[in-house]
């Protein structure tokens, strides 16, 4: 697997960059171009952009090379976990941000995150932007339909109305786009490759951060991105990440996100410590045993 991956440092060092934004992509050029254009047009600050090109046979590799972005190239699709980890030696800022290629970043998404980082005053956190999606029932998402594909995307309508969709900050930062200090990323070893190609690797990362003492998992309601939704994951053979999570941590991802991270509730600066009750321990043990079959 390691022989399939190469790293390419193209951009020069820029002390003015705020985040290093890692964007994995898999033959999804039109969405990637829209995503990157939104970052360049709608960010308040400058950022390092690192693209992970999986295969790139649709023209992605040639386009990325022509744009002079830092990039990782994998001859075959290596999935999210390996792809993100492969970027480590290219990161030049203190803050690692992870985004999907089917996201459109709305104006000043980064200002809201950096303001929150400065208010927190320490490095033990994970922050997320709030996704706007055309459908669904995720309590951390704003549901508003501006199109579910590039062909149906109503960009002008979105830019005219996104500020009305800002919501309260919420607990449970897990999903991209998210940002953390590189010290936390390094301490937990990045993404866990046993979750490759990636299903349930996001809550696993949050669980590892919890293990080292991170208790600030805030989604910013005024940092907004539009998410077309699963344009790559629909094409892969999914790993049994739910089972892997239960066997690794002894609890279900849902229990961790709802009972530890208090997913979707109004944000607090520091989440309370969590001790499982006897009833919870019995239920989670049953689910752990059930996952063995």
C-alpha positions as CSV (number, residue, x, y, z in Angstrom):
1,X,0.0,0.0,0.0
2,X,2.8,2.5,0.9
3,X,4.3,2.1,-2.6
4,X,1.1,3.5,-4.1
5,X,1.4,6.8,-2.4
6,X,3.6,9.8,-3.2
7,X,3.7,13.3,-1.7
8,X,4.3,16.5,-3.6
9,X,5.2,19.8,-1.9
10,X,4.6,22.4,-4.5
11,X,3.6,25.6,-2.6
12,X,6.2,27.7,-0.8
13,X,6.2,28.3,2.9
14,X,3.6,31.0,3.9
15,X,3.5,32.1,7.5
16,X,0.2,34.0,6.7
17,X,-1.7,30.7,6.2
18,X,-4.2,30.0,9.0
19,X,-5.4,26.4,8.4
20,X,-4.0,23.5,6.4
21,X,-7.1,22.2,4.6
22,X,-6.9,18.5,3.6
23,X,-9.3,17.5,0.9
24,X,-9.5,13.8,-0.3
25,X,-11.0,13.3,-3.7
26,X,-11.7,10.3,-5.9
27,X,-12.4,11.0,-9.6
28,X,-14.8,13.8,-8.6
29,X,-13.2,16.7,-10.5
30,X,-16.2,19.0,-11.0
31,X,-17.1,18.9,-7.3
32,X,-13.5,19.4,-6.2
33,X,-13.1,22.5,-8.4
34,X,-16.3,24.0,-7.0
35,X,-15.1,23.2,-3.4
36,X,-11.7,24.8,-3.9
37,X,-13.1,27.8,-5.7
38,X,-15.5,28.4,-2.8
39,X,-12.5,28.3,-0.4
40,X,-10.5,30.7,-2.4
41,X,-13.4,33.1,-3.0
42,X,-15.2,32.9,0.4
43,X,-12.5,32.6,3.0
44,X,-11.4,35.6,5.0
45,X,-7.9,34.3,5.6
46,X,-5.4,32.5,3.4
47,X,-5.0,28.7,3.9
48,X,-2.7,25.9,2.8
49,X,-4.7,23.5,0.6
50,X,-3.6,19.9,0.4
51,X,-5.4,17.7,-2.0
52,X,-5.4,13.9,-1.8
53,X,-5.8,12.6,-5.3
54,X,-7.1,9.0,-5.4
55,X,-6.6,7.6,-8.9
56,X,-7.4,10.9,-10.6
57,X,-8.2,9.3,-13.9
58,X,-11.0,11.8,-14.7
59,X,-8.5,14.6,-15.1
60,X,-8.1,15.4,-11.4
61,X,-4.4,14.7,-11.3
62,X,-3.6,16.9,-14.2
63,X,-5.8,19.7,-12.9
64,X,-4.2,19.6,-9.4
65,X,-0.7,19.7,-10.9
66,X,-1.6,22.7,-13.0
67,X,-3.0,24.6,-10.0
68,X,0.3,24.3,-8.0
69,X,-1.4,22.9,-4.9
70,X,0.4,20.6,-2.5
71,X,-0.9,17.1,-3.0
72,X,-0.7,13.5,-2.2
73,X,-1.2,11.0,-5.1
74,X,-2.4,7.5,-4.6
75,X,-2.5,5.3,-7.7
76,X,-5.5,3.4,-6.3
77,X,-8.2,4.6,-4.0
78,X,-6.7,4.2,-0.5
79,X,-9.8,5.6,1.3
80,X,-10.1,8.5,3.8
81,X,-8.0,7.2,6.7
82,X,-4.7,6.5,4.8
83,X,-5.3,9.5,2.6
84,X,-5.5,12.0,5.5
85,X,-2.6,10.4,7.4
86,X,-0.4,10.6,4.3
87,X,-0.6,14.4,4.3
88,X,1.1,14.9,7.7
89,X,4.6,15.7,6.3
90,X,3.0,18.4,4.0
91,X,1.2,20.4,6.7
92,X,2.8,23.7,7.5
93,X,0.3,25.4,9.9
94,X,-0.7,24.7,13.5
95,X,-4.3,23.8,12.6
96,X,-5.3,20.8,10.5
97,X,-8.7,21.1,8.8
98,X,-10.4,18.2,7.0
99,X,-13.1,18.7,4.3
100,X,-14.9,16.6,1.8
101,X,-14.7,17.5,-1.9
102,X,-18.5,17.8,-2.2
103,X,-18.7,20.8,0.0
104,X,-19.2,24.5,-0.8
105,X,-17.7,26.9,1.7
106,X,-19.8,29.9,2.5
107,X,-18.4,33.4,3.2
108,X,-16.3,33.8,6.4
109,X,-16.7,30.2,7.4
110,X,-13.1,30.4,8.6
111,X,-13.5,33.6,10.6
112,X,-16.1,32.0,12.9
113,X,-13.8,29.1,13.6
114,X,-10.7,31.2,14.2
115,X,-12.7,33.5,16.5
116,X,-13.8,30.5,18.5
117,X,-10.3,29.1,18.7
118,X,-9.0,32.4,20.1
119,X,-11.9,32.5,22.6
120,X,-11.1,28.9,23.8
121,X,-7.5,29.9,24.5
122,X,-6.1,26.4,24.5
123,X,-5.4,23.6,22.0
124,X,-7.6,20.8,23.3
125,X,-10.6,21.1,21.0
126,X,-12.3,19.9,17.9
127,X,-14.5,22.4,16.0
128,X,-16.8,21.8,13.1
129,X,-18.6,24.0,10.6
130,X,-22.3,23.5,10.3
131,X,-23.4,21.7,7.1
132,X,-26.4,22.8,5.1
133,X,-27.9,19.7,3.3
134,X,-30.8,19.3,1.0
135,X,-32.4,16.6,3.1
136,X,-32.0,14.5,6.3
137,X,-32.6,14.5,10.0
138,X,-29.2,15.0,11.6
139,X,-29.7,17.4,14.6
140,X,-26.4,19.1,13.8
141,X,-27.4,20.0,10.2
142,X,-29.4,22.8,8.7
143,X,-31.8,21.2,6.1
144,X,-32.4,23.5,3.2
145,X,-32.4,22.4,-0.4
146,X,-30.3,24.4,-2.8
147,X,-29.7,21.4,-5.1
148,X,-28.3,17.9,-4.7
149,X,-25.9,18.0,-7.6
150,X,-23.8,20.6,-9.5
151,X,-26.4,20.5,-12.2
152,X,-29.2,21.5,-9.8
153,X,-27.0,23.7,-7.5
154,X,-28.5,27.2,-7.0
155,X,-25.3,29.0,-6.0
156,X,-26.7,32.5,-6.3
157,X,-29.8,31.7,-4.1
158,X,-27.5,30.1,-1.5
159,X,-25.2,33.1,-1.3
160,X,-28.1,35.4,-1.0
161,X,-29.7,33.5,1.8
162,X,-27.1,31.6,3.8
163,X,-26.8,34.2,6.5
164,X,-30.4,33.5,7.4
165,X,-29.6,29.9,8.0
166,X,-27.1,30.4,10.8
167,X,-28.1,28.5,13.9
168,X,-27.0,28.1,17.5
169,X,-23.7,26.5,18.3
170,X,-24.0,22.8,19.0
171,X,-22.2,20.0,20.8
172,X,-20.8,17.0,19.1
173,X,-18.2,18.1,16.6
174,X,-17.3,14.9,14.7
175,X,-18.0,15.4,11.0
176,X,-16.0,17.5,8.5
177,X,-15.4,20.2,7.9
178,X,-13.6,20.2,11.2
179,X,-10.4,21.7,12.6
180,X,-8.0,20.8,15.4
181,X,-4.6,21.7,16.6
182,X,-1.9,19.6,15.0
183,X,-0.6,18.6,18.5
184,X,-3.9,16.7,19.1
185,X,-3.8,15.1,15.7
186,X,-0.3,13.9,16.3
187,X,-1.0,12.7,19.8
188,X,-3.8,10.4,18.7
189,X,-2.0,9.3,15.6
190,X,-4.4,10.8,13.1
191,X,-7.1,8.5,11.6
192,X,-7.3,4.9,12.6
193,X,-6.6,2.7,9.5
194,X,-8.6,-0.2,10.9
195,X,-11.6,1.8,9.8
196,X,-10.4,1.9,6.1
197,X,-11.8,3.0,3.7
198,X,-13.4,5.2,6.3
199,X,-16.9,4.5,7.6
200,X,-17.1,5.5,11.3
201,X,-13.6,6.8,11.3
202,X,-14.9,10.3,12.2
203,X,-16.5,9.3,15.6
204,X,-13.5,7.1,16.2
205,X,-11.2,10.2,15.9
206,X,-13.4,12.1,18.3
207,X,-13.3,9.2,20.7
208,X,-9.5,9.1,20.6
209,X,-9.5,12.9,21.3
210,X,-11.8,12.2,24.3
211,X,-9.3,9.6,25.5
212,X,-6.5,12.2,25.7
213,X,-8.6,14.7,27.6
214,X,-10.3,16.8,24.9
215,X,-13.7,18.0,26.2
216,X,-14.5,20.8,23.8
217,X,-16.4,19.5,20.7
218,X,-18.2,22.5,19.3
219,X,-20.0,23.0,16.0
220,X,-20.2,26.6,15.0
221,X,-23.6,27.7,13.8
222,X,-22.3,30.7,11.9
223,X,-19.6,28.8,10.1
224,X,-21.5,27.3,7.2
225,X,-20.8,25.0,4.2
226,X,-23.2,23.5,1.7
227,X,-22.9,19.7,1.5
228,X,-24.2,17.9,-1.6
229,X,-23.9,14.6,0.3
230,X,-21.9,11.4,-0.1
231,X,-20.8,11.8,-3.7
232,X,-17.9,9.4,-3.1
233,X,-19.1,7.1,-0.4
234,X,-22.0,5.9,-2.5
235,X,-19.4,4.3,-4.9
236,X,-17.3,2.4,-2.4
237,X,-17.6,-1.0,-0.7
238,X,-18.2,0.1,2.8
239,X,-16.3,-1.3,5.8
240,X,-18.2,-2.5,8.9
241,X,-17.2,0.5,10.9
242,X,-20.0,0.3,13.3
243,X,-18.9,-3.2,14.4
244,X,-15.2,-2.0,14.6
245,X,-16.1,0.9,16.8
246,X,-18.1,-1.3,19.2
247,X,-15.3,-3.9,19.5
248,X,-12.7,-1.2,19.9
249,X,-14.4,1.1,22.5
250,X,-17.0,-1.2,24.1
251,X,-19.9,1.2,23.2
252,X,-21.8,2.0,20.1
253,X,-21.0,5.2,18.0
254,X,-24.5,6.5,18.8
255,X,-24.0,6.1,22.5
256,X,-20.7,7.9,22.3
257,X,-22.0,10.8,20.3
258,X,-25.3,11.2,22.2
259,X,-24.2,10.5,25.8
260,X,-20.6,11.7,25.7
261,X,-20.5,14.4,23.1
262,X,-24.2,15.4,23.7
263,X,-24.7,15.6,19.9
264,X,-27.0,18.4,18.7
265,X,-27.5,20.0,22.1
266,X,-26.6,23.6,22.7
267,X,-22.9,24.0,22.9
268,X,-21.0,24.2,26.2
269,X,-17.3,25.1,26.5
270,X,-16.4,22.0,28.4
271,X,-18.4,18.8,28.2
272,X,-19.1,17.0,31.5
273,X,-17.2,13.9,32.4
274,X,-19.1,10.7,31.6
275,X,-19.4,7.6,33.8
276,X,-21.5,4.7,32.5
277,X,-24.2,3.5,34.7
278,X,-24.7,-0.2,35.4
279,X,-27.7,-0.2,33.1
280,X,-25.7,1.4,30.3
281,X,-22.8,-1.0,30.9
282,X,-25.1,-4.0,30.5
283,X,-26.8,-2.6,27.4
284,X,-23.4,-1.8,25.8
285,X,-22.0,-5.2,26.7
286,X,-25.0,-6.9,25.0
287,X,-24.5,-4.8,21.9
288,X,-20.7,-5.6,21.9
289,X,-21.4,-9.3,22.1
290,X,-24.1,-9.0,19.4
291,X,-21.6,-7.4,17.1
292,X,-19.5,-10.5,17.2
293,X,-22.0,-12.5,15.2
